[in-house]
Structures are given as structure tokens and as C-alpha cells.
Amino acid sequence: MAKGFYISKTVGVVGIMVGAAAVATIITLSVLYSQEKAKNNEVKPTEGTTMTTTTTTAAPTTAPSNEAWDSYRLPDTLLPDTYDVTLWPRLKPDNRGIYIFTGNSSVVFKCMKETDMILIHSNKLNLTTAPTLTALGSTPAPTIKTHWMQVTTQYLVIQLNDNLKVGESYELFTEFLGELADDLSGFYRSVYQEDGQEKVVATSQMHPTYARKTFPCFDEPAMKAVFHITVLHERGTVALSNGIEIVDGTAVTITRFEPTPRMSSYLLALVVSDFMNVQSMQNTLIRIWARRKAVTDGHCAYALNLTGPILQFFEDYYKVPYPLSKSDQIALPDFYFGAMENWGLVTYRETYLFYDPLISSNANKKKTATLIAHELAHMWFGNLVTLKWWNEVWLNEGFATYVSYLGADYAEPTWHLKDLIILDDVHKVFAVDALASSRPLSSKEEDITRPEQISEVFDTISYSKGASVLRMLSDFLTEPVFLKGLKVRDLSFINLTNVHNSSNLTPKSTEPFHTNGTVLLPMTVGEIMDRWVLQMGFPVVTINTATGQLSQKHFLLDPESVVDVPSQFDYEWIVPVNWMKSGVEQTPVWLLERSDEDGGGDWVLLNLNLTGYYRVNYDTENWERILNQLNSNHQAVPDINRAQIVDDAFNLARAKMIPISLALNTTKFLSQEMAYLPWQSALNNLDYFYLMFDQTDIYESMQAYLRKQITPLFEHFRNITTDWTEVPDGHTDQYNQVNAIRVACSTGVDGCQNLTAEWFTQWMQHPEQNPIHPNLRSTVYCSAVAAGGAKEWDFAWEMLQTASIASEADKLMSALACTKDTGLLERYLTFTLDPMKIRKQDATSVIVQIAGNVEGRSLAWNFTTLNWRYIFTEYGVGSFSFAKLISGITQTFSTQYQLDQLLQFKEENADVGFGAASSALDQAIEKTRANMKWVSENQREIRDWFRAETA
């Protein structure tokens, strides 16, 4: 099975090992880069051609068959070399009220295998003239017999009267018209208000399969080519693309762009707007583009200041200069994804690129830093070196997620950002990967073919598990393990299986390569990685400190669930174990199946700083010793491990491996805890209890217990901030201050709700002067709206309409879902289907936030199920995150009635389908069954524990 990274065939490729992606300077791309650049320089730019705007209809689709056009994968007969594309987006509607774009494209391709057919992707485009084919060699081109659009598989099919000749190059010319729709995919339009005027932006999202909505192209990641782009646009607007622009002013402005490097079609970007930019020159030209008011208000300054250091970090990390002549980043009013790594023109949601110290929280600032680092990491890993096919998305996204913490940490060294991967990624993916319906990091190529299957693999497994596994290997394996024996090879792609098994690419187990300690590798790096990549899930490692015996088993949240996907490794892993005994670190070991380590009667802690991707269980006596240590001197245990002890214990209890009372006992030390990581871990786990029990008689005793535990933290922050007038110094301390106020207010700590209500009232009285610190706004807004009525809700809605920065709008949108008034919640739900009230990109979040409100749960479920067909067919995959929607509205499901509703929903909508939410729906069913079982088995013990602790 071919997997890995693709570079054009004549370009040498560094032999990249899977695990090698995880350590500093792991990708030795210098030779690759120079050869890519030389190859790109061979292609000369050509002038764009004029276009016709005559509209014709596409030919009807043919009946299903076993023909090549019924396969979702392109045949290996043709290979593109260059595109010359001219596009003209109309920023005003035509006489039918429709926004359109017209264009033409010339693609030069080489025939690799004899064929009498051209298959090229095209979706929702109307050809305005018949395509023409020209030979670039001495042999005349075959004439075209017929052509049509194959709608299901999204092809323009061109049948020829004779065969194309192997080794010959040809040029295919097409003219076309498409709709500049507001569906957030392909070439689309975004609308916003500025100074009382409605303005339209033409922008793009080609990833993963939407370039074909913009012009006919070979729309697969391995089909790299050079793109020559020309854009026609209204005078007074600016056109941007991947390369630097060359403007020719006429009645209609014509902007040509320098040719791109050889790259995949999904990395192409196009924007036409009247935006402004701020810029600097730091080895390369750096520009941040945005709405004019956002630029003049200074919202782009932080992103500009951050980009240079992060680019410098990655140049040093990869040992390769930044590959392009400029680095543009642009904030868009309507953009579904958080950001997109288009080569040289990165696109963002406004909320993730803008920062205003007077309005934005430190959480907003952190998100901006890590997201910029994530996208810039792709400029090398993902763009210069690219996946051959989407079944290995985890390599691309997992790597970028992991190194985003490194790049952002370099730019903001006082924040200790690298620790936050524990909560943001490792714990998050543990919850998904512990299900029997999880999947391996790597899939078979043949299992990922349709566009909805491709979209589905951009999930928590690819991003967060990929990052977690790479982080684990980077901690345990030093660079020589990966780089020894790596050679530049003339390959069209790297096959991971070959890399794993090739003796000159991977050290043999008998060679003396070391971990960061002094332990030899038990086998090749490839053999270690196979077990983490090719089978789903992760192990729980158990140590019996009385005997010193270590063992492992596949961890499942529901131990009675059936894993019907066999593994060639029988769900066993090669586990790196670092450990501590009574506060002293010990020599790391590798756990294959069983091992023996001496506990010696002291408290023992495994998986220090959660560097390994696994959970840990102990014998009862060691659990008691750990709990005693936490209650007597919790700081003897590292911060990350205090967080991990809590998270492991709660999940082990859900899996019936330890008593639920033991897990709850891990929260007792929190009354002395002031650090963010342990508190956030505990709150994340207790949230599950609230989801299951907040409508039962357990709720009040839970509230009383958490109120008792949070009060010291609330008082701590009241004191160090001089009665809330100052801001804590530490980055994560600022996070924990938010936790203190949020939980104190929700559990009824004296004075908390009065405090937030007073702040909100002051704002209502003087809307032009918001007295609430940006860090606290999400919590204060929600608390005040929940405690208030229609007056508070209407004020928040009014402030949403006038919010000057997207991050502030996000806080207000979230707060509006906090009201206890079901009439207001029902109204708010209807707003999600009106893009004039709630932008399409935000609709999913609003519905999920309403579902998170006790008063809104059934409302959100009923709304989604009643409107599913409309949402699914009208909004499209570019607008709604269906997986996030299904997960969000079902997270509280724990009864037979709710399970029946889910199953009925699945059955009734089978004909419509669920797209990228198919796996999320199966996981929701599995989680509901597990919740039902867990509640019935644990409710009495939980009730007794909370009552005893609050008696």
C-alpha cells in the first residue's frame, strides 16, 4: 500500500521516516528545496487569455457503470505540469440576483500511459465553449469525440477519437462560468458591513477537494503543478494569490501573479477585496491583510509581530529557508475553518488572526499564536513536501499541531505553551480513541476516496492523536535514531512500509541507538511506530508495586464494547515508560508485553509529564500512597502529572478498572491547589458528572462539594488581584482566574454572582465603556445573561451587532446561549438559519452552545432533527461542521429514550446521509449506550460519596 509524501518524479526526496517528523531538524529538506526550486524555474510564465461570458449548460451525466469516470480516484494516465488560469469574479449580482465568476484555464499535462480519455475534476462549473486540445510535440493531438460532466464523481470527461501518446505533452483549454456562492467552499463570496456600507469579498477555500469548483483541474494532492494565475477585478479592489502580484491598471484591473512553486491544487488561494495591510520585511516580505477598519484599529499588529519570529524558528528547525518571496496572511469575515495553509497566502477566520489588548483575552492571544505557528509550519511540511493521498492526513496535521506549540513557545517563551498540549490535545483525543468505534491514524487508500470521506479524516484523531504520538517519540528518541542512514532518493513518493523495513533507512534493533536516557531501542523505529499508527486506540499500563510487574491492555471506555476491527499486533504496543519513585526519577524502560520494576513500597508514578500516549493504573496500595502524597504535599508531584492522575482515575473508573469513589478522591487535594492544569483536568472530568446528573437529586450535593473546593481558589485570586482590580502575572494563572470565577458563580459562592451582575450592569449603563477585563468577559457575560432576563439578553444581542472584533463577537454569541429563558433560546436557534443574523461559519457553535445549556438541550436536539434535511442539503459541508454538531447535541444522552431517538434519527435520514458526521453519529450511539450503563451502575455510589463529603 503506497503511503507517504509526494514530490514530482524527477525531484529527489529526503527519505522521511514516520517518527522522524517529531524531532528538531527532522526533515532535511535542503537538497529537496534546491531541486524543487530549480525545477520550478524551468517553467516560463505565459500570458493569460481573454474570456467569454456566454453561458451554456453542462452535458447530462451518464448512467452508473464500471467506467473510469465512475471511480473517485484519477487514473495514472496523465500528469499535470502547469496551469494558466484567468478568473473574473463579479462582486455585484447579475440581473437574476446571482453572483458569478467567469474564467478560462489552460493546463499542460504529460501522457504517462496510453489513453483515449481525459478525466479532469470539475464541479458546479458550466463550460461556456467546447474544450480544445492542442499537442505541444510533433504529433498532432487527437480530436475530441464528446465531452460531458460526470456529476457524481465530479469530472469533466473528454473522450477522444484516438489515443494520447506516452511521453507527449498536451494543452487542454476550457472556458467556464461558476456561481460565486456564499457556501464557504471553492471560490466563494463573503459579505460584511463597514461604515454602513455592504461590501463583498471574493475569496477561496480549495482544501481538500474544492479547487475543482473554481476551474477544471487534476484535484488530487499528488498532482503537483505550477500555477500561473491572472485575476480581473474592479478598480479600487486588490487581488491576492499565492505569489507576489503584478498589477496592470485598465478599465478593469488585471493582476498577474508570479508562478507558484510546484504544488497541489488544494493550496491555491485567491482573494479580491478592498482590504488594507500592515507589513514588514524580515528576510521575506510579511503582510497581514484585513478589513480597513481592523487594520487602522491595530488588530493586525500582533500577528505581524509574531510572524517573523515564528518563520525564523521554522527556518532553523527545518534547516531550509522560507520557500517563497512573500508571506501573506489574511483575515476573512466568512471562513468556515480556523485557518488554511495556502502556500504564501494563509487564510484565517477573523477571530483567530485579530488581537486587541483592550478587547481580546489572553486565551484569544494564545489561539492566535498557536494557529499562526500551525499554518506556518505547513509552509514546509505539507506544502513543500506533500501527502500523496488523504489517508495519511495525520502526518500533515498531527505534525503541524505538535510543532505549533514549539513555534508559539519560541515566540512567547514566558507562557509555557508546550504544557498546554496535555489539555488541548492529549486529553481531548483520549476520550475519542478509547471508543471501539475509533480508527487508526493511518487508513488504507482505498477506504478514503469520496469527498465526504476525505473531509471525515480531518478529525481529532488526525490532529490530536497525531500530535500526541509524535510528541511521545520526540521525547524518547534522539535525532540520530532517525537521521542515521537517511539518503536522498529519486522517488515519486515515500512509501512508509518500505521506509519501515529498509535497513538503510531504519536502524536495526541490535544497533546502539539510545533514548534520551540510556535505554537501547528494543527494535527498529518503524516496528515501534507501526503499533501506534496502524492500530486504533492506546494501552493502559498497569504496575503492581508489590511485585514490580508491568503489563498493558487496550484501554476501552466501555469494557464490554466489542472491537470488531482486528489488529495484526493484537492491540499491544511498544510503550516507552518513564517513571518516578518517591519524587526521584528512575531509568526509563520499554514495555513490550510484560516487564518487572521494583516499587519497593514507595509511591510510584508512571508516565512523567504525560510524555507517553497511554493511561496508567496502579495497585490499590499505590493509589492510596499517591492520594496521601497529594493531600499532604501535592507539589512533590509534577503539575502535569497531578492533572494526569485525575484524568486517568476518572477514565479508569468509567472503564470499571477502579472504584468511582477512588476517582472522586483524587479531587480532594484541589482545595489546596492553585495551578491551572490540575484544576482544568478536574473540571473537564467533573463536567461529565454534570452532564449525566444535573437533572437528578445528585446535583445539589455536587454543587455543594465543588463550591467547597473552589472557594479557596476564588479567595486566592481575589487577594492576589487586589479585589479583582489587577491581572495575575502568569499566563496559565490568568486562565485559572477565569476558572475560579466561572465555577464560583455557577456553584453559588457568596458574592460571585453579585460581582458579575454588577460589572454587567455597569456596562449596560455605559455601553461605550466596558469595565470587564477581556480575560473575564466570557464568564461574566454568561453568568449575567443566565441570571438575568430579556433585558440582559437583548443588550448582549445589541452589543453583538456592534462588536468591532470577532473574538468579542464570539464571547457574546456564546453568552446568548446561557439564558434560562426557553423562548429566547428558541428564537436564537432560528437565527442560525438566517446568515444575516448568525454567519454560516458560526451556526454550528451556536446550536452546540445552546445544547450545553440545561434549558436548551431538548430544544437543540429537536431543532437539529427537524431541520436536518434542510441544513444538510442547503448549507453544505463548507458551512456546517456536521460531526461537531452531532457530538455536541448528544453529549448528555444517557437514557433508552434518547438512544431510541438517535437510532430513529439515523434510520429516517439514511437517504439524505450524514456526510462527514457518519463516524460522529456512530460514536454518539456508542457513547449513549456507555453512558446508560455507567449511570445505572454508578449513580448510587456517586450520590453517597458527594453526600458524605458535604454532610
SVG drawing of the C-alpha trace seen along z (x, -y; Angstrom):
<svg xmlns="http://www.w3.org/2000/svg" viewBox="-41 -55 67 65">
<polyline fill="none" stroke="black" stroke-width="0.4" points="0.0,0.0 1.5,-3.3 1.5,-5.9 3.6,-8.9 4.8,-12.2 4.7,-13.1 7.2,-15.2 7.3,-15.3 9.0,-12.3 12.2,-14.0 12.8,-15.6 14.9,-13.9 13.2,-13.3 14.7,-13.0 13.8,-9.6 11.5,-10.6 10.6,-8.2 7.2,-8.5 8.8,-9.1 11.3,-11.4 8.7,-14.1 8.7,-14.6 12.2,-15.9 14.1,-19.0 15.7,-19.2 13.9,-16.0 13.3,-17.0 16.5,-17.5 15.0,-19.3 17.9,-21.4 18.5,-19.2 14.8,-18.8 14.3,-22.6 17.0,-23.5 15.9,-20.8 12.3,-21.9 13.3,-25.5 15.4,-24.5 12.5,-22.5 10.1,-25.4 12.5,-27.8 12.3,-25.6 8.7,-26.7 8.3,-30.1 5.2,-32.2 2.7,-32.7 0.2,-35.4 -3.4,-34.9 -6.1,-34.9 -9.3,-36.7 -12.6,-35.0 -16.1,-34.8 -19.1,-35.2 -21.5,-33.1 -23.3,-30.6 -24.1,-27.0 -25.4,-24.1 -23.3,-21.1 -23.9,-17.8 -26.1,-15.4 -24.4,-12.7 -24.3,-9.2 -25.7,-6.2 -23.6,-4.5 -21.1,-2.0 -17.7,-0.5 -16.0,-3.0 -13.1,-5.1 -15.3,-8.1 -17.2,-6.3 -14.1,-6.0 -13.4,-8.8 -9.7,-8.5 -7.9,-9.8 -6.2,-7.2 -2.5,-7.3 -2.5,-8.1 -1.9,-11.9 0.3,-14.2 -0.2,-18.0 2.8,-20.3 1.4,-23.8 -1.8,-25.7 -2.5,-29.1 -5.8,-30.3 -7.6,-33.6 -10.6,-34.4 -13.0,-37.3 -15.2,-37.4 -18.2,-39.8 -18.7,-41.5 -22.1,-42.7 -25.1,-40.4 -26.3,-39.9 -29.8,-40.7 -31.0,-37.5 -29.5,-38.5 -26.8,-35.9 -23.1,-36.5 -20.9,-34.7 -17.3,-34.4 -16.1,-33.5 -12.7,-32.2 -10.6,-30.1 -7.8,-27.6 -5.0,-26.1 -3.5,-23.0 -0.4,-21.4 -0.1,-17.7 2.1,-14.8 0.7,-11.4 2.1,-8.7 0.1,-5.8 -1.7,-5.5 -5.3,-6.5 -8.2,-7.9 -9.8,-9.8 -9.1,-12.8 -10.6,-12.8 -10.2,-16.2 -12.1,-17.3 -14.8,-19.9 -17.7,-20.5 -20.6,-23.0 -18.9,-24.7 -20.7,-25.4 -18.5,-25.2 -19.1,-28.3 -17.4,-26.9 -16.3,-23.4 -12.9,-22.4 -9.9,-22.3 -6.9,-20.1 -3.5,-21.0 -0.4,-18.9 2.9,-20.5 5.1,-18.0 5.4,-17.0 2.5,-14.5 -0.9,-16.1 -3.4,-15.9 -6.4,-13.5 -9.7,-15.2 -12.4,-15.3 -15.3,-12.9 -17.5,-14.0 -17.4,-15.6 -19.7,-15.7 -19.8,-16.5 -19.9,-13.4 -21.7,-15.0 -21.4,-12.2 -17.6,-11.8 -17.1,-15.5 -15.3,-15.0 -15.2,-16.7 -15.0,-13.6 -13.4,-14.1 -13.4,-11.2 -11.0,-11.3 -11.0,-9.7 -7.5,-8.4 -5.0,-7.7 -2.7,-10.2 0.9,-9.2 3.1,-8.3 5.7,-10.9 4.0,-13.6 2.7,-16.8 -0.7,-18.4 -2.6,-21.5 -6.3,-21.5 -8.1,-24.8 -11.5,-25.4 -13.8,-28.4 -16.3,-28.3 -18.7,-30.1 -19.5,-29.4 -21.5,-30.8 -19.7,-33.0 -21.9,-31.5 -21.8,-32.0 -21.2,-28.3 -17.6,-28.9 -16.0,-26.4 -14.1,-26.8 -14.2,-30.3 -16.9,-32.0 -18.2,-35.3 -18.1,-36.8 -20.3,-39.8 -19.7,-42.3 -20.7,-45.8 -18.2,-48.6 -19.2,-52.2 -22.8,-51.4 -22.0,-50.0 -22.3,-46.4 -19.1,-45.1 -18.4,-41.9 -15.1,-39.8 -14.3,-37.1 -12.2,-34.5 -11.4,-30.8 -11.1,-27.6 -9.7,-24.9 -8.9,-22.4 -9.4,-19.5 -11.5,-19.0 -12.8,-22.4 -10.3,-23.7 -12.5,-21.8 -15.3,-24.3 -13.0,-27.1 -11.6,-25.7 -11.1,-22.2 -8.0,-20.7 -6.4,-17.4 -7.6,-17.9 -5.5,-15.4 -2.6,-16.2 -0.1,-14.2 -0.9,-16.0 1.5,-18.9 1.9,-21.6 3.0,-25.2 0.1,-27.7 0.1,-30.9 -2.8,-33.0 -4.4,-36.1 -7.3,-37.9 -9.5,-40.5 -11.2,-42.7 -12.9,-46.1 -10.8,-49.2 -10.3,-50.1 -10.0,-46.5 -6.9,-44.4 -6.3,-40.8 -4.1,-38.4 -2.9,-34.9 0.0,-32.7 2.7,-34.6 3.5,-38.3 1.2,-40.4 2.0,-42.4 -0.8,-45.0 -1.8,-46.3 -4.4,-49.1 -7.0,-49.4 -10.8,-49.9 -10.8,-46.5 -7.7,-45.9 -5.7,-42.9 -3.4,-41.4 -1.0,-38.7 1.0,-36.7 4.4,-35.2 4.2,-31.5 3.8,-29.3 6.2,-26.7 5.2,-23.2 2.3,-22.5 -1.0,-20.7 -4.3,-22.3 -5.7,-22.5 -3.0,-25.0 -4.2,-27.6 -5.7,-30.8 -7.5,-33.8 -8.9,-36.9 -10.4,-40.0 -11.3,-42.8 -10.7,-46.4 -8.6,-45.2 -5.5,-47.0 -2.4,-45.5 0.4,-46.1 3.8,-44.8 7.4,-44.4 10.5,-43.0 12.2,-40.2 14.2,-38.1 10.9,-37.9 8.0,-40.3 5.4,-39.8 1.9,-41.2 -1.2,-40.9 -4.4,-41.8 -7.8,-42.7 -10.8,-45.0 -9.7,-48.6 -11.1,-49.4 -9.5,-46.4 -6.1,-47.5 -6.4,-51.1 -7.7,-49.9 -4.4,-47.9 -6.0,-44.5 -3.3,-43.0 -0.2,-44.3 0.2,-41.2 0.0,-38.8 2.6,-40.9 5.0,-40.9 4.6,-37.2 5.1,-36.0 8.7,-37.0 10.0,-35.1 7.9,-32.0 9.2,-31.9 12.7,-32.3 12.1,-29.4 10.9,-27.1 13.8,-28.1 16.2,-27.0 14.0,-23.9 13.9,-22.6 17.3,-23.9 15.6,-25.3 14.9,-29.0 11.3,-30.0 10.5,-28.9 8.5,-31.9 9.1,-35.6 6.3,-36.8 4.2,-35.6 0.7,-36.9 -1.9,-36.2 -5.5,-37.5 -8.5,-37.6 -11.8,-36.9 -15.3,-37.8 -16.7,-34.4 -14.4,-31.4 -15.5,-28.0 -12.2,-26.6 -9.9,-28.2 -7.3,-28.8 -5.9,-27.3 -2.2,-26.9 -2.4,-28.1 1.2,-28.5 2.1,-32.2 -1.5,-33.4 -2.8,-31.9 -6.5,-32.5 -8.0,-32.8 -11.2,-33.5 -11.0,-37.0 -11.4,-35.8 -8.1,-33.8 -5.9,-36.4 -7.0,-39.6 -5.8,-40.7 -6.7,-43.9 -5.3,-44.1 -8.2,-46.2 -10.8,-43.7 -9.1,-40.3 -8.4,-37.8 -5.1,-36.0 -6.9,-32.9 -7.5,-34.7 -3.9,-35.7 -2.7,-32.1 -5.0,-30.8 -3.6,-33.4 -0.1,-32.4 -0.5,-28.6 -2.7,-28.9 -0.2,-31.1 2.6,-28.6 0.4,-25.7 -0.2,-27.2 3.4,-28.5 4.7,-25.0 2.8,-23.8 4.8,-26.1 7.5,-23.4 5.8,-20.2 2.6,-19.8 3.3,-22.4 6.9,-21.8 6.6,-18.1 3.1,-16.9 1.0,-13.9 0.4,-11.6 -3.1,-10.8 -5.5,-11.8 -5.3,-8.5 -2.2,-9.9 -3.6,-13.3 -2.3,-12.6 1.3,-13.1 0.5,-16.6 -1.9,-17.8 -0.5,-15.9 2.9,-17.2 1.7,-20.8 -0.3,-20.6 2.7,-19.3 5.2,-21.9 2.7,-24.7 3.4,-24.6 7.1,-24.7 6.9,-27.7 4.5,-29.6 6.6,-28.8 9.6,-30.3 7.7,-33.5 6.1,-33.7 8.7,-31.9 7.2,-33.0 3.8,-31.3 5.0,-27.7 2.7,-26.8 4.2,-23.4 2.5,-22.1 -0.9,-23.1 -0.8,-20.3 -1.9,-18.0 -5.3,-19.5 -5.9,-20.8 -4.9,-17.6 -3.8,-14.6 -6.8,-14.5 -9.1,-15.5 -8.1,-12.7 -8.0,-10.1 -11.8,-10.5 -12.3,-9.6 -9.6,-7.0 -10.9,-5.0 -14.1,-4.1 -14.5,-0.8 -15.5,-3.0 -12.2,-4.8 -9.8,-4.4 -6.1,-4.0 -4.0,-7.1 -3.3,-5.6 -6.1,-4.4 -6.0,-2.3 -6.0,-4.4 -9.0,-2.6 -11.0,-3.4 -10.7,-7.2 -11.9,-8.1 -15.1,-10.2 -15.0,-13.9 -17.0,-13.3 -14.7,-10.5 -11.7,-12.9 -13.4,-15.5 -14.1,-13.0 -10.4,-12.2 -9.7,-15.8 -10.7,-14.9 -9.4,-14.7 -7.5,-11.5 -5.5,-13.1 -4.8,-16.3 -4.5,-15.5 -3.5,-11.8 -1.0,-12.6 0.5,-15.3 0.4,-13.2 2.2,-10.2 4.8,-12.5 5.4,-14.2 5.9,-10.9 8.5,-9.8 10.3,-13.1 10.8,-12.8 12.1,-9.2 14.1,-9.1 17.2,-11.3 17.8,-12.7 20.5,-10.2 17.9,-7.4 16.0,-8.9 18.6,-10.6 21.3,-7.8 21.2,-6.3 18.7,-8.6 19.5,-9.3 18.2,-11.4 16.4,-9.2 14.8,-9.6 11.3,-8.6 7.9,-10.0 6.8,-9.4 8.0,-7.9 6.4,-4.6 6.1,-4.3 6.2,-0.5 9.4,-0.5 10.9,-3.1 9.9,-0.9 11.5,2.2 14.5,0.7 17.7,1.5 19.5,-1.6 16.7,-3.9 16.0,-2.5 18.4,-1.3 18.4,2.4 17.4,3.3 21.0,4.5 22.5,1.1 23.3,-1.0 20.8,-3.9 19.6,-5.4 16.6,-7.2 17.0,-10.5 18.0,-8.2 20.4,-5.3 18.0,-2.6 18.5,-0.8 15.7,-0.7 14.0,2.8 13.5,2.9 13.5,0.7 11.8,-2.7 9.5,-1.5 8.4,1.5 7.7,-0.7 5.8,-3.2 3.7,-0.6 1.9,0.3 0.9,-3.3 0.0,-4.2 -1.7,-1.0 -4.0,-0.1 -6.5,-2.3 -6.6,-3.1 -3.9,-3.1 -3.0,-1.0 -3.5,-1.3 -0.2,-0.3 -0.7,1.3 2.0,1.6 1.7,3.8 4.2,2.1 4.2,5.1 5.7,7.3 7.1,4.7 5.2,6.3 4.2,4.1 1.5,5.1 -0.6,3.5 -4.0,3.9 -6.1,2.0 -8.0,-0.7 -11.7,-0.9 -14.0,-3.4 -16.7,-0.7 -15.0,2.5 -18.0,4.5 -17.9,2.9 -16.8,5.1 -13.8,4.2 -14.7,5.7 -11.6,4.4 -8.8,6.9 -5.2,5.8 -2.1,7.5 -0.5,6.5 -3.4,7.8 -3.7,4.4 -0.4,4.4 2.1,1.5 5.8,0.9 5.4,-1.5 8.1,-3.9 7.8,-4.2 9.5,-6.9 8.8,-6.8 9.4,-8.3 9.7,-6.7 9.0,-9.0 9.8,-12.1 13.0,-10.7 13.1,-10.0 14.2,-6.4 15.8,-4.9 13.2,-4.7 12.2,-1.3 10.4,0.0 7.3,2.2 6.8,4.8 4.3,7.2 5.3,7.6 8.2,6.2 9.3,6.0 10.3,2.9 10.8,2.6 8.3,0.3 9.9,1.0 6.9,-0.2 7.4,-3.9 4.8,-5.8 5.4,-5.2 4.4,-7.4 4.5,-6.3 4.4,-8.4 6.1,-11.5 4.8,-14.7 2.5,-12.5 5.1,-12.1 3.7,-8.7 0.4,-8.2 -1.2,-5.9 -3.1,-5.8 -1.7,-4.3 -3.3,-2.2 -1.8,-1.1 -2.5,1.4 -4.8,0.2 -2.0,-0.4 -0.1,-2.6 -3.2,-4.6 -3.6,-5.2 0.1,-6.3 -0.4,-8.7 -3.6,-10.2 -1.8,-10.6 1.1,-12.4 -1.4,-14.8 -3.2,-15.6 -0.1,-16.2 2.2,-17.9 0.8,-17.9 3.7,-19.9 6.0,-16.9 4.1,-15.6 4.8,-17.5 1.9,-19.8 1.2,-17.7 1.1,-14.5 -1.3,-16.0 -3.6,-16.7 -3.0,-13.3 -3.7,-11.4 -7.1,-13.0 -7.8,-12.3 -6.6,-8.7 -8.5,-8.0 -11.9,-9.3 -11.5,-7.4 -10.3,-4.2 -13.4,-4.4 -15.6,-4.8 -13.9,-1.7 -14.6,0.2 -11.0,0.7 -11.1,-1.2 -13.9,-2.3 -15.6,-5.6 -15.0,-6.7 -11.3,-6.4 -11.5,-8.7 -13.5,-11.3 -10.9,-11.1 -8.3,-12.5 -10.2,-15.8 -9.9,-16.3 -6.4,-18.0 -7.9,-20.7 -8.8,-22.8 -5.0,-23.4 -4.3,-23.6 -3.7,-26.9 -2.2,-25.6 -4.2,-25.6 -3.5,-22.2 -4.8,-20.1 -7.8,-22.3 -8.8,-22.3 -8.3,-18.5 -10.6,-18.0 -13.3,-20.4 -13.2,-18.7 -13.9,-15.3 -16.5,-16.7 -18.3,-18.2 -19.2,-14.6 -20.9,-14.2 -22.9,-17.4 -23.9,-16.2 -25.2,-12.9 -26.6,-14.1 -27.6,-17.8 -31.3,-16.9 -31.1,-14.4 -31.0,-14.5 -27.2,-14.3 -26.9,-17.8 -27.2,-19.8 -24.6,-17.8 -22.3,-18.0 -22.7,-21.8 -22.0,-21.9 -18.8,-19.9 -17.5,-21.9 -18.4,-25.1 -16.3,-24.0 -13.3,-23.1 -13.4,-26.2 -13.8,-28.8 -10.1,-28.8 -9.1,-29.3 -11.7,-32.1 -10.3,-33.8 -6.7,-33.3 -7.4,-35.2 -9.5,-37.9 -6.4,-38.5 -3.6,-38.5 -5.6,-40.7 -6.4,-43.2 -10.2,-42.5 -10.2,-41.9 -8.6,-45.2 -5.3,-43.6 -4.4,-40.8 -2.3,-37.7 1.2,-37.6 1.3,-34.1 -0.3,-33.1 -2.0,-30.0 -2.7,-31.8 -4.9,-34.1 -6.7,-31.0 -7.2,-29.7 -8.6,-33.0 -11.4,-32.5 -12.0,-29.0 -12.3,-30.4 -14.9,-33.0 -16.8,-30.7 -17.1,-27.8 -17.7,-30.0 -20.6,-31.8 -22.1,-28.6 -22.0,-26.9 -23.2,-29.9 -20.1,-31.1 -21.0,-34.1 -20.6,-37.4 -19.7,-35.9 -22.9,-36.4 -23.4,-39.9 -19.9,-40.7 -20.5,-39.6 -24.0,-41.2 -22.6,-44.5 -19.9,-44.5 -22.5,-43.7 -24.9,-46.4 -22.2,-49.0 -21.6,-48.1 -25.3,-48.3 -25.4,-51.7 -22.4,-52.9 -22.2,-50.7 -19.3,-52.7 -17.1,-51.8 -16.9,-48.1 -15.4,-47.7 -15.0,-44.0 -11.4,-42.8 -11.1,-40.9 -9.9,-37.7 -13.1,-37.6 -15.7,-38.6 -16.8,-35.1 -17.5,-34.1 -19.1,-37.4 -21.3,-37.7 -22.6,-34.1 -23.2,-34.5 -25.1,-37.8 -27.2,-36.6 -28.1,-33.3 -29.1,-35.2 -30.9,-38.0 -33.8,-38.1 -34.8,-39.5 -33.2,-42.9 -29.8,-41.4 -30.2,-39.1 -31.3,-42.0 -28.4,-44.1 -25.9,-41.3 -27.5,-40.9 -27.3,-44.6 -23.6,-44.5 -23.0,-41.6 -24.3,-43.7 -21.7,-46.4 -18.7,-44.3 -15.6,-45.6 -13.5,-42.5 -14.6,-38.9 -13.3,-37.5 -15.6,-39.8 -18.5,-38.7 -17.7,-35.1 -17.9,-35.8 -21.3,-37.5 -22.6,-34.7 -21.7,-32.2 -23.2,-34.2 -26.5,-34.5 -26.8,-30.7 -26.6,-30.9 -30.1,-32.3 -32.6,-30.2 -35.5,-31.6 -36.6,-28.9 -38.4,-31.4 -35.2,-33.3 -33.3,-30.1 -35.9,-29.0 -35.6,-32.4 -31.8,-32.1 -31.9,-28.7 -33.9,-30.1 -31.3,-32.8 -28.8,-30.1 -30.7,-29.5 -30.5,-33.2 -27.0,-34.2 -27.9,-37.9 -28.2,-37.2 -25.7,-34.4 -23.0,-33.8 -22.9,-30.3 -19.4,-29.7 -20.9,-30.2 -24.2,-28.4 -22.8,-25.0 -21.2,-26.6 -24.4,-28.4 -26.5,-25.2 -23.9,-23.3 -23.7,-26.0 -27.5,-26.0 -27.4,-22.2 -24.9,-22.7 -27.5,-24.7 -29.8,-22.5 -32.8,-24.5 -31.7,-24.2 -30.8,-20.5 -34.1,-19.2 -34.6,-22.4 -31.3,-22.0 -31.9,-18.3 -35.4,-18.9 -34.3,-21.8 -31.5,-19.8 -33.5,-16.7 -36.5,-18.7 -34.2,-20.8 -31.6,-18.1 -32.5,-17.7 -32.6,-21.5 -29.3,-22.0 -27.5,-19.1 -28.6,-19.9 -28.7,-23.7 -25.7,-24.6 -23.2,-22.1 -20.1,-20.7 -18.3,-24.0 -20.7,-25.7 -21.7,-23.3 -19.4,-21.0 -21.8,-18.1 -19.6,-16.0 -19.2,-18.8 -23.0,-19.3 -23.9,-15.6 -21.3,-15.3 -22.4,-18.5 -26.2,-17.9 -25.9,-14.3 -23.2,-14.7 -25.8,-14.4 -27.6,-11.4 -27.9,-8.6 -31.4,-7.1 -33.1,-4.4 -35.5,-7.1 -32.6,-9.2 -30.9,-6.1 -34.1,-5.3 -34.2,-8.9 -30.7,-8.6 -31.4,-5.3 -34.6,-6.7 -32.8,-9.8 -30.2,-7.6 -32.8,-5.5 -35.0,-8.3 -32.2,-10.3 -30.3,-7.4 -31.4,-8.5 -30.1,-12.1 -26.9,-10.9 -24.7,-12.4 -21.6,-13.2 -18.5,-13.8 -20.7,-13.2 -21.2,-9.5 -18.5,-8.4 -19.6,-11.0 -23.1,-9.6 -21.8,-6.0 -19.7,-7.3 -22.7,-9.2 -24.7,-5.9 -21.8,-4.1 -21.3,-6.9 -25.0,-6.9 -25.0,-3.2 -21.9,-3.6 -23.5,-6.5 -26.7,-4.5 -24.7,-1.6 -22.4,-3.9 -25.2,-5.9 -27.1,-2.8 -24.0,-1.2 -22.6,-4.2 -25.4,-6.5 -25.8,-5.2 -22.1,-5.2 -21.7,-8.8 -24.7,-10.0 -23.3,-8.5 -19.8,-9.9 -21.0,-13.5 -23.4,-13.4 -20.6,-12.1 -18.2,-14.9 -20.8,-17.6 -22.6,-16.3"/>
</svg>
